[in-house]
Amino acid sequence: MRDVEKDLKKDFNSFVILVALEIWEHRNGSVFDGTSPSVMSVVQAVANESALLCLVGASKLRDLLSRPLVPTE
């Protein structure tokens, strides 16, 4: 979290909340609807929702998601 620039922290926090929400919704589907647990479906849901947020103007989120996962030196 310390490596995230101050102007990206809000969108980073939003992304963390989005991931938690998608995990929660997937869990509810598994518990209440009997769907099979699947990490890939959660990853796909997060990717889809992130793409939609970027389309509606979350430019800092787009910047955050375009960063490499491992810092390059």
N, C-alpha and C positions, 0 to 999 in steps of 0.2 A: 504494500500500500504506500510505503514511503517513496517508491520510485515513480508513482503516478503524479504528474504535474498538478499543481493546485487547480488549474482551470479544467482539468479532466476529472477531478475527483467527483464532481456531481454526477457526471455521466458514468463513471466507474461504479459509484454507489447504485445508480439506476440499473446498471447491468447486473450487479450482484442481486438486486431485488428481483429482476426479471428471471434470472436463473433459479432463484429460490421459488418463485411463483410457478415456474414451469415444472420444477421437481414436485412441488405440492400438488399441482393439478394432475400430474402423471400418477402420483401416489394415490390420489383420490380415484382416478380411473381404475387403477389396479385393485383397490380395496372394494369400491362400491359397484363398479361395472364389470369386474372380472377380466379386464384387459391384462395382457402379459407385460410384466416389467421389461423395459427396453431402454438402455442408455442412449442408443442411437435415436430413438424417437424423441427423447428429451433434448438431445443436441440439435436435432432438426427443428424442433419447436422453438428453441432459443434462437437459432439462426433465422428462422422465418420472422419471428417477432422483432429481432434486431434489424433485419432488412426493412421491415415496415416502419420502424421508428426512424431509420435513416432516411427513408423516402419522405417522411413528413417533416423533416428538418432537424433531426438530431445530429448535427454536423460534428459535434465533439465526440459523440458516440462512434461515428464513422471513423474519426481520427484515432480513437482509442482502439477500435477493433482492427485497424490496419497496421497497428504496431506489431513488431515481432514479439513472439512469446518469450524468447530468450534475448536479453540485451546483447547487442553486437558491440564489440570493442574496437 
